[in-house]
Amino acid sequence: MGRIGEGVLIGRCVRGLQFPFAIEAHVIDRMHALACRPGEAPVPMPIRGMRYVPALRRFDYLMQQRTGARQALCRILPADATAASIAQLLALEVFGRPDAEWNRVQAARALDIDPHELSVKLFREGSALTEIVRTQRLMRAFVEIAAGRMSALASMNHAGFGSAARLRAFFHARFGFCVDALIVTPRPSRSR
């Protein structure tokens, strides 16, 4: 799909990232760190370092404060749909359509299964519909804002949050900083 987050969040730790697809954390230059499990010490990644993060794995990304540092937060890799859990399939649907009305019936319809079967499968996997929806709406808002494709206000509406205060509260609780602190560096235009 491409790169997201180029030139953003230098000197910050972005906590609790959790995408419904596999990603590859990719550093263009300088030292950054990645922690893939809660409580795990961040692993420094050298210049041009990469680390694969499986789908739905929660991770933190630390960017060291350096003048002129550039980084691509992550490069999205194709998800392995053959080994997907029901939670991953649902997360992909929510990430793709964050502004949709997500309840048990709508989620079951999106996955083409019975609502009761959806509930049973989510229970067996230890997942909750509301948590999947909230998490993937936040991930989509983060990607849109970090990529400079949307303002925080536009992202709030697109990601299905009812109010700016609600988005700010969830954003701060999840990532550890306010959505307004997300610094976006404009991308250079590509002329042919």
C-alpha positions in Angstrom: 0.0 0.0 0.0 2.9 2.4 0.6 4.5 4.3 3.4 2.7 6.2 6.2 3.9 8.7 8.7 6.9 10.1 6.9 8.6 12.8 8.9 6.2 12.8 11.9 6.5 12.4 15.7 10.3 12.8 16.0 11.3 12.3 19.7 8.0 10.6 20.7 6.9 7.2 21.7 3.8 6.1 20.0 2.2 3.5 22.3 -0.4 0.9 21.5 -0.2 0.6 17.7 -2.2 -2.4 16.5 -3.0 -2.8 12.8 -5.2 -5.5 11.3 -2.5 -6.3 8.8 1.1 -7.3 9.1 3.5 -4.4 8.9 7.2 -3.9 8.6 8.6 -1.2 10.9 11.1 0.6 8.7 13.7 3.2 9.6 15.3 5.4 6.9 18.0 6.8 9.1 19.0 7.5 12.7 18.2 5.2 15.6 14.6 4.3 16.5 13.3 1.4 18.7 10.4 -1.0 18.5 8.8 -3.0 21.3 6.4 -5.7 20.1 5.1 -7.0 23.5 3.7 -5.1 26.4 6.5 -4.6 29.0 9.2 -5.6 26.5 12.2 -3.4 26.3 12.4 -1.5 23.0 14.9 -3.0 20.6 17.1 -0.4 18.9 17.0 -0.6 15.1 20.1 0.6 13.3 20.1 2.7 10.1 17.9 1.1 7.5 16.7 -1.4 10.1 13.5 -3.3 9.7 11.3 -5.5 11.9 8.3 -7.5 11.0 5.2 -7.1 13.2 2.4 -9.7 12.7 -1.2 -8.6 12.2 -3.0 -7.5 15.4 0.2 -7.5 17.4 0.2 -4.5 19.7 3.5 -2.6 19.7 5.1 0.7 20.7 7.4 2.7 18.4 10.0 5.1 19.8 11.6 7.8 17.7 14.7 9.4 19.1 15.0 13.2 19.1 17.4 14.0 16.3 17.6 17.1 14.2 16.8 16.4 10.6 15.8 12.7 11.3 13.5 11.2 8.7 11.6 8.1 9.2 8.8 6.1 7.7 6.7 4.7 10.6 5.9 1.6 8.8 5.4 0.0 5.4 2.2 -2.0 5.1 2.6 -5.6 3.9 -0.1 -7.8 2.5 -2.1 -9.6 5.2 -2.2 -13.4 5.2 -5.9 -13.9 4.9 -5.6 -17.7 4.9 -4.5 -17.8 8.5 -6.7 -14.9 9.7 -8.8 -15.2 12.9 -12.3 -13.8 13.0 -11.0 -10.9 15.0 -8.4 -10.1 12.3 -11.0 -10.3 9.5 -13.3 -8.0 11.4 -10.5 -5.6 12.2 -9.7 -5.4 8.5 -13.3 -4.6 7.7 -13.5 -1.9 10.4 -10.1 -0.4 9.3 -11.4 -0.3 5.7 -14.8 1.3 6.6 -14.3 3.1 10.0 -17.3 5.4 9.5 -19.8 2.5 9.1 -22.2 1.7 11.9 -20.6 -1.3 13.6 -22.8 -3.5 15.7 -23.0 -7.2 16.0 -25.5 -7.6 13.1 -23.6 -5.3 10.8 -20.3 -7.0 11.6 -21.7 -10.4 11.0 -23.2 -9.2 7.7 -19.7 -7.8 6.6 -18.2 -11.2 7.4 -21.1 -13.2 5.9 -21.8 -15.2 9.0 -24.6 -15.5 11.6 -24.5 -12.9 14.4 -24.6 -15.6 17.0 -21.7 -17.4 15.3 -19.7 -14.1 15.3 -20.3 -13.7 19.0 -19.2 -17.3 19.8 -16.1 -17.0 17.6 -15.0 -13.7 19.2 -15.6 -15.1 22.6 -13.4 -18.2 21.8 -10.7 -15.9 20.6 -10.9 -13.6 23.6 -11.9 -10.6 21.5 -14.6 -8.0 21.9 -16.5 -6.3 19.1 -16.4 -2.9 20.8 -12.6 -3.0 21.4 -11.9 -4.1 17.8 -14.0 -1.3 16.5 -12.5 1.4 18.8 -9.0 0.2 18.2 -9.2 0.1 14.4 -11.0 3.4 14.2 -8.1 4.9 16.1 -5.5 3.2 13.9 -7.2 4.5 10.8 -7.4 8.0 12.3 -3.7 7.8 13.2 -2.7 6.7 9.7 -4.8 9.4 8.0 -3.5 12.2 10.2 0.1 11.0 10.2 0.1 10.7 6.4 -1.2 14.2 6.2 -4.2 13.0 4.3 -6.7 14.4 6.8 -6.9 17.0 9.6 -7.9 15.8 13.1 -11.4 17.1 12.6 -11.9 15.4 9.2 -10.4 12.2 10.6 -12.8 12.3 13.5 -15.8 12.3 11.2 -14.3 9.8 8.8 -13.3 7.4 11.6 -16.7 7.3 13.1 -16.0 9.3 16.3 -19.0 11.4 17.3 -17.1 14.3 18.8 -13.7 15.9 18.8 -13.5 15.4 22.6 -14.2 11.7 22.3 -11.4 11.3 19.6 -9.0 13.3 21.7 -9.7 11.3 24.8 -9.3 7.9 23.1 -6.3 9.1 21.2 -4.5 10.3 24.3 -5.4 7.1 26.3 -4.1 4.9 23.5 -1.0 6.6 22.2 0.0 8.7 25.2 -0.2 12.1 23.5 -2.9 14.4 22.2 -4.0 14.2 18.6 -3.1 17.9 18.2 0.5 17.1 19.0 0.8 14.9 15.9 3.1 17.0 13.7 2.7 16.5 10.0 5.5 17.4 7.6 4.2 18.1 4.1 5.3 15.7 1.5 7.2 17.1 -1.5 5.1 17.2 -4.6 6.0 14.7 -7.4 6.2 16.4 -10.7 6.7 14.6 -13.9 
